[in-house]
Amino acid sequence: MMKKKLTPPPVFDLHCDLLSYLVRTPNADPMRSEDIGCAIPHLQNGNVKLQTMAIFTPEMPDGASHGIKQSEKFADLLENYSAAFKPVRTANGGLDLEINEKTGIVAAIESASGFCNEKDSLDTGLANLEIIIRNTGGLLYISMTHAYENRFGGDSGSDVGLKDDGKVLLDYLHGRKIAIDVSHASDPLAWDILEYVAQANLDVPVIASHSNFGEVWEHDRNLPEVIAGEIIDRGGIIGINFIRPFLNDHRPEALIDHILYGLDIGGENALAFGADFFYEKAIEMPPGETIFHECHRTASHFPSILEDIREYLSEEQLIKMTHRNVARFLWELWADDGQ
């Protein structure tokens, strides 16, 4: 007897790079599904009902101007693709998580170099950040670093921790209802952030928007158990990443291994998705290798991914991971803003 396929639940995803693609790629189009796994058709096919749009700029002399351009592109998506997108942050600062035919979008910043260049004054950088916040209506999170060490701290794989400018940024975020993201942080930076937030008694949630677990697959980008456990204990969220080198080079089913490990360490109320779809053509890969396993390559694959996950999780655990944990986090972060 064939097993009946169940209706896939909605997905709230914590990370994609659609904005960077739209700003940095000639003739980019959010409808072009052959270009990027988070194109509008893929989001619709995958029943993605909340998509975090990361503002990503590599470390570059004009990174801040690219960050501001991406924040403007976020506003353009809401204006010019209103049939597909709606804002998660409402005009009065409240929160719209209603499930309907549209995908709610919210902005975030992947690398603080996207608002503060190495040679800028910190005051100039924070002024740029305010522009980005105004353009987007609010940010879900900020990560300090990406692929390289910068003025705020060390990147994944380095031994550099939190710098003085990073402390200033954390102080600035106190009470601003913006989380700090450690997905691209070095282990020393992530630990320093956790310690500084606790010691200074800062109201700054700590999350990992698109990270997997180092105990399952060893990689500099994956979280060690002690840091993952701290994020879980503090009520944060951890978005499971679909990028092949972070999951397992050879086994796409290792996605399940990361999820089950997250549950084993107490993460039932913290696990989410941070698929990390981006413009793959911008990355040169060795012959025969790909950024994503084919079965994880676009948001259109979410229904089949969730069918596989159902074999291992209870329905309640699945619902929490697909959207309820993110919804809980957002309500705790923003629910009183519009009151």
N, C-alpha and C positions, 0 to 999 in steps of 0.2 A: 504494500500500500504506500503510495507516494505521500511524503510528509507535506502538509499544507504550509505554504509560505505565509508568514504573518506580515502585516503592514509594517514597514520600517518606521521607527520613531523619528521625530525631527532631530536634527543634529545642530548643536551649537559649537562651532569650531573657533579655536583661540588664535589661529595664526595663518595668514597667507600673505603673498607679496604681489597682489594685483596692482597696488598703487605704484610700486617701483617699476613694474612692467609697463604701465600706462605712461609713465613720465620718461622713462629711459629707452624705450624701444620704438623705433620709427614705425609709423602706421599702426600702432597698437590699437586694439579694439577689445573691449570687455566681452563682446559676444563671440570672439574668435576662439572656439573650443579647441582647435588644433594647436594653439599657442601655449595655453596655460591651463592647469588642472582646476583652477578656481574661476574660469570664465563663467558668465551668467548661465549658459545652458547646463554646465556641469553642476553648478550650485542647485539649480532647479531640479535636475534629474536625481541628485543625491538627497533631496529633501533637507537641504541645509537652510535652516531658518534663522540662524545668527552666524555671521561671519566677521571675525575680527580682521580688519585691514591694517597691516603693519606698515608704518612709514620706515622704509629701509634705505639707508645710504651707506655705501662703503666709506672707509676713511679716505677722504679726499679734500682738497683745499676748499672747494665750494659745497661741501656736504650740507651745510645749513640751508643754502638756497634750494637744494634739491629736496630737503625735508619740507620746506614751506610749499614748494610746488606740489608735492604729493598731498599735503593737507588741502590744497586748493582742488586737486583732482578728486579727493574724497567728497568735497562739497559738490563738485560737478556730477559725480555719480548719483547723488541724491536728487539733483535737479533734472538731469538729462535722462536718467534711467529709473524714473519714479515708478514705472510699472513693475520693475524687478526689485527695487531696494526701498527700504524705509529706515529712518534713524532709530537706533536703540535708545539714544538719549533724546528726550522730547524737548520742544522749544523752551519749556519752563524748567528744564533741568531734571525732569522726572525720568521714568524708565518704561519703555514699551517692549514687553516680551510676549505679546499676544501672537499666537501661531496663526498665520493666515497665508495667503498665496505669495506674499513677498518675503524676501530675506532681509532681516534686520542687520544693519552694519554699524560697527563701532570702530574707532581708530585706536591705534597704539603706536609706540615708537620702538623700533628695533635698532638700538645703538644711539646713545646720546650724542654721537658725532653728527646726527641728523639735525641737531639744533645748535650745537656748539663746536665749532672748529677748534683745532689745537691752538691756533694763534689768536682767536677771539678772546676778549675779556669774558669772564663768567657772567657778568651783568648783561652783556650783549647776547650771550647764549640763552640766558633765562628769558630775556625779552623775546627772542625768537621762539622759544617754547610757548610763551603766552600767545603769540600769533597763531601757532599751530593749534593750540587749545581752542582759540576763538573760531578758527576755520572749520574745525571738526566737531565742535559742540562738546568736547570732552574726550579724555583718553582713558582707556582701560588700564594700560600699563606702559612702563618705560623700562627698557633694558639699557644698562650702561655701556656695554661693549658689543662688538660683533666678532670679526675674525682677527682683530688686532688689539693690542693694548692701546689705551688712549688716556686722556687726562683724568678720567674717572676711576679706572681700575684695569685689571688684567683680563685677557680673553681666555676662553676655554683652552686648557692644555698648558697655560703659563703658570708660574709660581708667584705672580703679582697679585696683591690683594687690593683693598680699598684705599684710594688716594684721597687727599684732602678735598679736591673738587667733588669727589663722590660723596663725601660726608656732607658737603654743602648742598648737593642735590637732594640727598635724603632729608636733610633739615627742611629744604624748600617744599618737599612733598608731604611733610607732616600735616595731616588733616585736609589735604587737597583731594582726597578720594581718587587717587591714582596709585595702582600697585607698582611695586618694583619687581622686575622679571629677571631671574637668574639663569635663563636658558643658555646664554652665551657667556656667562661669567666663568672665570677660573674657579676652581674649588676654593682657593683662599679668598677670592673676592666674594663668592656666595656666602661663605662662612662669616667673613667680616661684616657683610650686609646684615645677616641675621643677628650677629652680636651687637652691632651698632644700633639697630632698630630697637632691640630689647633694652640695652643699657641706657639709651637716651629716651626711652619710653615714647617712641615715635608712633603715631597713628599712620603706619604705612604697611599695608598688606604685602607679603612676599609670596610670589608665585613662580612657577616654571611653565611658561606658555606653550613651549614645544620642545620637550625633552623626554628621553627615555631613561632606562635604569642601567647603571654601570655593572651591577651584579648579574644582569642578564646578558649584556653584550658590552664588552670593554671598548669604550671610545671616550675621547676627551669631552665630547658634547653630552655624554650621559651622566645622570646624577648619581653620586655615591649615596648609599643608604642613609647615612647620617644627615645629609642635607635634605633628601626627599622626606625623611621622617620629620624633620623640623617644619618643613612646609605643611605637611599633613597635620601635625599637632597644632599649628597656628591657624588652621582653617583656610589655608590656601588651596590652590588647584594646580594640577599637573596635566598638561596636554600631551598625549602620546603622539609622537612624531612619526610620519610615514617614510622619511628619507631612508633609503636602503642601507647606507653605511652606518646609520644610527640604530637601525632595527637588527639587522643581521645581513651580512653580505650575500648569503646563499639561501636562506630560509625565510620566505615571506610569512610563513605561519608563526615566526618568532614574534609577530605582533601580539598573538595570544599570550606568549610567554611574558612579555612586558606587562600586559594587563593583569595577568594572574599574580605576578610578583607584586605589582602595586596593591592588589587586594590583600596579599599575604602580609604586607607591612602596615596594614591599617588604612589603606587609601580608598575605601569604598565611597566616601563622601568627598573625595578630592580628584579622582580620575576624570579626565575629559579627553577631547581630541584637540591636537594642535598640528594638523596634517602638514602644514608648511609647503603648500603648492606654490611654485614659482616658475619663472620663464626658464625652462630647462636649456634652451638653445644658448643661453648666456654662459653655460658651464661646459668646458671641454672635458670629456670623459675618455678614458682609455677605450680602445676598440672592443666592442662587445659588452661594455658595462653601461649601466643606466643609473640615473639618480634614484628612481623609484622602481620597486618591483612592479611589473605590469599590472598586477591585480590591485595595486594601491595608487595608480598613476593620476587619477582625477577624482574630483568629488562625486562624479557619477558612479563610482565604485562603492560608495557608502552603503547602499542597500545590501549588496552581496557581502561586504565586510561584516555588516551587522548580523546577517544570517549565520556567518561562520562563528561569530562571537557568541551567539545565542546558545551554542552547544556547550558552553563553559560557564556562563553567567546566569544567575536568576534573572527573571524579567525585571525585578526591582533594581538589581545592580546594573542591568543594561540601560534602563531609563535614566538612572543617575548619571551614568557615564556619557550618554548621548547628549543630554541637555540639562538635567535637573541640578547637577552639581554646579554648573556654570550659572544657572538661574539663581540658585541659592547665593552664590558668591556676589553676583551683581545686585541682588536685593539688599544684601548686607552692606555693599559698598555705596549704593546710590538711592535706595528706596526713599529716603527722607529728603532728598535734594529738592524735589518739586513740591513739597508740602508747604 
